[in-house]
Amino acid sequence: MTSSTDDVVLSSEIIEQKSPSEHNKIEFSSSPTEEKGVKDVQAKVSTNESVQTMVDLEKSTQKLPRKEWRKLKKKQRKKLVRIEGAKLRQQQQAEQEKQDALSAEVMKKLNEAVERKRNAERILWEVKERQIEKQNVERREKQEQEAKRRKIIEENWAKTVKSITTKKPKLSSDSSSNSTDSLINKEKNDERLCSFYLKTGACRYGSLCDRYHPYPEKSVTILVRNMYVGMPVQLADEENDDNLEFDDEEAERHYFEFFEDTHSEFLTYGKIVQFKVCNNFQHHLRGNVYVQYEKEEEAERALEAIRGRWYAGKQLIAEYCPVTKWKAAICGVYERNKCPKGIHCNFLHVFKNPRGLYKQADLDFEGPHRRKSGE
């Protein structure tokens, strides 16, 4: 009896020595860095070994006293509880690690999506800023161009007003027909007078001319500078190949439209004696419009009404003109297409008015008695 008891105690000690080590393998050998497969294998091996241990324990404890047997049974149940708890903790830990990895991956993808969205918004904002900056630059350029254009117009207008309002030697206005003759006679006595200004009312040198320009304070003739900007004037350069695309009939039709548009307006201020439009290429004569009225009062009304108005996108510059004799102002060989100076001629190359209007005024007839004596 004593030997069997010793054997049972020895076997229980062996079980106790063996079981904690095996249990420790299951409960404490797990670490967060080990793989899940290794953990499962270890759990299965530990479970099998525990079952075998329990079978051996059952066989060895059959001859133990009841008190010893209950004690061993209780210890066995505690070990089983610890084993199950270790397995449960391993499963929970594995699930937690899996959930943490999934959460980390989701957060990473979410952060990447947020970063892409921020980059897209930043790029879109930069594009909008560049567009706004470009629009602002274009707006500033337009404003600067408009300011320059207005400044040029104001300077030209100030020069024109100054040249008109400056006191000049007063021309004799007793007889409009003798004004040009008196100036030509004065030119013979005074070589400082500009002959081209006296004959055509315009000088190629303008204010830089070294000769004197006697601007009249009153006259029956007004001059609107560069008013006609139609196709024939734009293509006045004989060396321009674009002239080949237009014939004389089209140029004449173009001028007739301008004549009908402007002649009726000038008629509202008085009776017109002469109406001439230049076809010259020289800038001081290009597109000039000469209107001669019967009375100075009519010319004054027309000048006040026309000066400063806008026509065809440009501001009109109108002034009194000393020309009342047209025979000396008009190029006599231009109508026969034999002008030797061509585009460089400083005498008037004029358009033919429709229906032959004011043709007799080119001969400088002053009245019925002159016409009869001429006949």
HELIX and SHEET records of a PDB file:
HELIX    1   1 THR A    2  GLU A   27  1                                  26    
HELIX    2   2 LYS A   36  SER A   60  1                                  25    
HELIX    3   3 ARG A   66  THR A  165  1                                 100    
HELIX    4   4 SER A  176  ASN A  178  5                                   3    
HELIX    5   5 SER A  179  ASN A  189  1                                  11    
HELIX    6   6 SER A  195  THR A  200  1                                   6    
HELIX    7   7 GLY A  206  LEU A  208  5                                   3    
HELIX    8   8 MET A  231  GLN A  234  1                                   4    
HELIX    9   9 ASP A  241  GLU A  245  5                                   5    
HELIX   10  10 ASP A  248  LEU A  267  1                                  20    
HELIX   11  11 GLU A  296  ILE A  306  1                                  11    
HELIX   12  12 GLY A  342  HIS A  344  5                                   3    
HELIX   13  13 PRO A  354  GLY A  356  5                                   3    
HELIX   14  14 GLN A  360  LEU A  363  5                                   4    
HELIX   15  15 PRO A  368  GLY A  374  1                                   7    
SHEET    1   A 4 ILE A 272  VAL A 277  0                                        
SHEET    2   A 4 VAL A 289  TYR A 293 -1                                        
SHEET    3   A 4 THR A 221  ARG A 225 -1                                        
SHEET    4   A 4 ILE A 317  CYS A 321 -1                                        
SHEET    1   B 2 TRP A 310  TYR A 311  0                                        
SHEET    2   B 2 LYS A 314  GLN A 315 -1                                        
END                                                                             
